[in-house]
Amino acid sequence: MNNTVAIILSVYNGEKYVGDQLKSLVNQSYKNIEVFIHDDGSCDNSLKIIKEYDEKYNNVHLVPDAKGLGYPKCFISLLRNVEGYRYYAFCDQDDVWHTDKIEHGVKCLSEYNFKVPLLYYSAVEYCDANLNHIRDSRFAADKKRIEELDLQSLLFGGEAMGMTFLFNDVARKELLNANDFVDNVFKDWFLKLYCATCGKVFYNPKPSAKYRRHDNAVTNNSNPANKFGRYKGQIMEVFFSENSFVEQKRIIEFIKTYSSDAIKKNNEILIELFSEPNTMRKRIKKVFWPYRFRNRLLDELGYRFAFAIGKI
């Protein structure tokens, strides 16, 4: 197994932007890459654009697969079919990667033990539909260099976006294993929590991609570009949604049930604290937990209140 990176791209009716993304992939400074594309049943010209790249570049591959899988199954299905690579990266159809995105990730992860799950991710540039810069990731303002993040930082924060992820084959196998036991596990949440609990997670505050925000973006509600939208989304999630933090809870229960032997000792208390049942004793302990979960005070106070009322 060499240092080849398998890029996992799922496309659905992305004709407007997918050409820009594919161009940024084939122009990566790190050349040891293979691009695998799943089309989820597009009815526009997406497939035509993909086939053009497939025919022109030896390392771009359109993979035959079932259609209409939806998110995140479209990514998981493709990931399951692409085996034998040291590193993997998720890719969305409407963003544009900086030319050195993969190069920085490989340089970071290649220094570490491949027997544990490894995840590298980075900041992004928030852009409008025409790729005009709006802002950089807010989390990046608190970091000055590439550093390892712990479970404490990633349980409710970290601004970890799957389109910036680079992870090793160990992490890939655990994500697929989780999907065998828990239906439709969200890939981004799983990788960051599992790797933080049982392996290592590294964050680079240097933006690695243009994160395009437009009306049809799947993640437009969860990752709005403006501050008002971000706080509105957080308030709705913490206090009004019936499914608040259900994904974190499912993943924590999976780790506790199926991966207890792999949990790093310093993470055992947190995993137990946020697992079911959410007893009054746990709620009190979470409210008075001595370390921060969020960098910004207003965010932290909102979560502490959610702990007190039993939402988390």
Secondary structure, DSSP 8 states (H G I E B T S, - for coil): --S-EEEEEEESS-TTTHHHHHHHHHT-S---EEEEEEE----SSHHHHHHHHHHH-TTEEE----S---TTHHHHHHHHH--S-SEEEEE-TT-EE-TTHHHHHHHHHTTS-TTS-EEEEE--EEE-TT--EEEE-GGGGG-SS-EEE-HHHHSS-S---GGG-EEEHHHHHHHHHHHHHSTT--HHHHHHHHHHHHSEEEEE-S--EEEE--TT-TTTTTS-SSHHHHHHHHHIIIII-TTTTHHHHHHHHHHHHH-GGGS-GGGHHHHHHTSS---HHHHHHHHT-SS-SSSSHHHHHHHHHHHHTT--
